[in-house]
Amino acid sequence: MMPQKKFMLPTLITTADGSHSLYVKDLDEHYHSIHGAIQEAQHVFIKTGIQHLVSQNYTTINILEIGFGTGLNTLLSYLEAEKLNVKLNYTSLEAFPLSAEIINQLNYVELISQIEKTSELNLKEMFQSIHKSEWENKIELSKNFNVLKIKNTLQEIKFTSTFDLIFFDAFGPRVQPEMWTEENFTKIFDSTNQNGCLVTYCAKGEVKRTLKKVGFILETLPGPPRKREMVRGTKQF
Ligand SMILES: C[S@@+](CC[C@H](N)C(=O)[O-])C[C@H]1O[C@@H](n2cnc3c(N)ncnc32)[C@H](O)[C@@H]1O
């Protein structure tokens, strides 16, 4: 059974790097770091996640994202797949999809096309394709990138495949402790391939202890701007 949605109608805010994020009043929580949404995503998920595995000679990476949200991580991952010429099979879980009205206001395409010096039109098409891709249907968006969006909760889902890289991008443990439980991390660990990693922006002691307990070997790494630390867990027998 889907849990009751505790948060409604997020409002658009602008973070320190000029990129948008969303504020959820009911939780008093943001979708991204207020110190820079794009910078955080680039650092935690692209650099410390994808680039780390590519540096270990991965040419195909099965990614699982917990919390699809605005699709920012998905869009940046698509770009990284093209830049590094690696194949990304991207699965993203989301319990409470955002409305098209909110998605259409986000300035990610405009800003990322400037940063990456890439065509805004192509990126816009890709962002729209990502959002319009049907739930529960794997869609090939380019030679290097396919996406499977799953509408379900982390608590309910039973994973039917395994992953090399997990983007753990839930709301923080202060506001959604039910996401950061031993049970959820065990389920993720069991679906992680040997040498696979979980990356998360959260470096709270309690979270690190739980990740360690379920079997991940932890590294506490420098965080994105104005955040001291982040965490990467690796599965090694
Ligand atoms: C921090 S935001 C994710 C940000 C996102 N990765 C992005 O790039 O915009 C957390 C997301 O988790 C989703 N969520 C909340 N509870 C959930 C649950 N029980 N299972 C799966 N997703 C959940 C929220 O709706 C929200 O989209």
PDBQT file of the ligand as one rigid body, heavy atoms in Angstrom, charges set to zero:
ROOT
HETATM    1  C1  LIG A 301      15.451  14.899  -2.621  1.00  0.00    +0.000 C 
HETATM    2  S1  LIG A 301      14.112  14.565  -3.706  1.00  0.00    +0.000 S 
HETATM    3  C2  LIG A 301      14.877  13.864  -5.134  1.00  0.00    +0.000 C 
HETATM    4  C3  LIG A 301      15.546  14.839  -6.057  1.00  0.00    +0.000 C 
HETATM    5  C4  LIG A 301      15.795  14.264  -7.407  1.00  0.00    +0.000 C 
HETATM    6  N1  LIG A 301      16.775  13.208  -7.419  1.00  0.00    +0.000 N 
HETATM    7  C5  LIG A 301      16.106  15.331  -8.434  1.00  0.00    +0.000 C 
HETATM    8  O1  LIG A 301      17.112  15.184  -9.201  1.00  0.00    +0.000 OA
HETATM    9  O2  LIG A 301      15.341  16.271  -8.516  1.00  0.00    +0.000 OA
HETATM   10  C6  LIG A 301      13.387  13.113  -2.948  1.00  0.00    +0.000 C 
HETATM   11  C7  LIG A 301      12.377  12.420  -3.824  1.00  0.00    +0.000 C 
HETATM   12  O3  LIG A 301      11.965  11.203  -3.180  1.00  0.00    +0.000 OA
HETATM   13  C8  LIG A 301      10.585  11.016  -3.431  1.00  0.00    +0.000 C 
HETATM   14  N2  LIG A 301      10.038  10.107  -2.406  1.00  0.00    +0.000 N 
HETATM   15  C9  LIG A 301       9.473  10.429  -1.218  1.00  0.00    +0.000 A 
HETATM   16  N3  LIG A 301       9.104   9.329  -0.541  1.00  0.00    +0.000 NA
HETATM   17  C10 LIG A 301       9.435   8.270  -1.311  1.00  0.00    +0.000 A 
HETATM   18  C11 LIG A 301       9.319   6.857  -1.162  1.00  0.00    +0.000 A 
HETATM   19  N4  LIG A 301       8.753   6.335  -0.060  1.00  0.00    +0.000 N 
HETATM   20  N5  LIG A 301       9.763   6.049  -2.158  1.00  0.00    +0.000 NA
HETATM   21  C12 LIG A 301      10.317   6.602  -3.279  1.00  0.00    +0.000 A 
HETATM   22  N6  LIG A 301      10.470   7.941  -3.478  1.00  0.00    +0.000 NA
HETATM   23  C13 LIG A 301      10.036   8.764  -2.516  1.00  0.00    +0.000 A 
HETATM   24  C14 LIG A 301      10.031  12.416  -3.358  1.00  0.00    +0.000 C 
HETATM   25  O4  LIG A 301       8.776  12.512  -3.967  1.00  0.00    +0.000 OA
HETATM   26  C15 LIG A 301      11.107  13.219  -4.050  1.00  0.00    +0.000 C 
HETATM   27  O5  LIG A 301      10.876  13.319  -5.430  1.00  0.00    +0.000 OA
ENDROOT
TORSDOF 0
